[in-house]
Amino acid sequence: IAGRLIVDKHEEKLVFLDEAPFIIPQIAIHLDREVNEKGLHIDKQDQLRPILSLNPSEKLQLEPLLKQYVNFKHLWAFDLFLVPLEAPRFLGAKDEMLASYRLDNLSSAHACVTAIASAEMNTTMQMMFLWDAEEIGSRSAEGAASSFASDVMQRIRHFYQMDEEVWQCLKSKSLCLSVDVSHAYNPNYPKKYDPNHQSILGKGNVIKYNADKKYVTDAKTAALVIAACKSLKLPYQLFASRSDMPSGSTIGPIFASLLGMPTVDVGPALLSMHSIREVMAVQDHLDLCKLLTHLLEK
């Protein structure tokens, strides 16, 4: 269990219960013999219930459990979730891959933090937004569809006493990088990918295109990233989904439509996206940190 507690005088406390009290077991294949032919289907209501105890009368006493990790007198409310516990580790003959949960999108968040912390800043205004709720539509007070980014930028505008004309020109001359992972080519499912626009682990970061603007990259914004990659001698890839399959999306289209700012969708390739064991190439991540740092400086 991990998440946030509101305790005592309405303080926020983060908690991570690494002593795993729950497990969600899968049924034995002997009892679901059609799974190999029809595929795995999980009923979210009935088949994702965690087991706490072998004693059927025992109920979860939440507060005593939480007090083993956080000191508090009164628990007002909580945002708690079941999370995987397996530690990240390197994979491959030369440790060239990284396996972990939540690489989507903590890997991008880490790269952004690394870049903005290490870049030698010039006089341009550099900003980074790390959003919550992206996988459920971004429609929350902390999500990209909220007014948060606009509010912050308007406050900066007022501080510098910019008039409307200067403000609109500033936005049109800016660049937003929507940094999110891309679906890596999985050789076990070759028909799920466009044969000419695949993203391969270890072959560089991916610039993502979509005709329906699920990714908002265009020629002008892509050219800036491509030029940076060439300047740094970093590999890069161009990705588009199959025409007969719906594409994923990012916060890029949301941010671009709300702020009216030129935007490009870019990020590393990722295998097993949204599973509890995602896999990426280590070198792609290192290259992303270098690319973002360069773009902030230039």
Secondary structure, DSSP 8 states (H G I E B T S, - for coil): -EEEEEETTTEEEEEE--S---B-----GGG-TTHHHH-----TTTS---B--S-TT----HHHHHTTTS--S-EEEEEEE-------EEESTTS-EEEES-HHHHHHHHHHHHHHHHS---SS-------SSGGGTS-STTSTTSSHHHHHHHHHHHHTT--HHHHHHHHHT--EEEE--EE---TT-GGGS-TTS---TTS-EEEEB-TTSSSB--HHHHHHHHHHHHHHT--EEEE---TTS-----SHHHHHHHH---EEEEE-EEBSTTSSSEEEEHHHHHHHHHHHHHHHH-
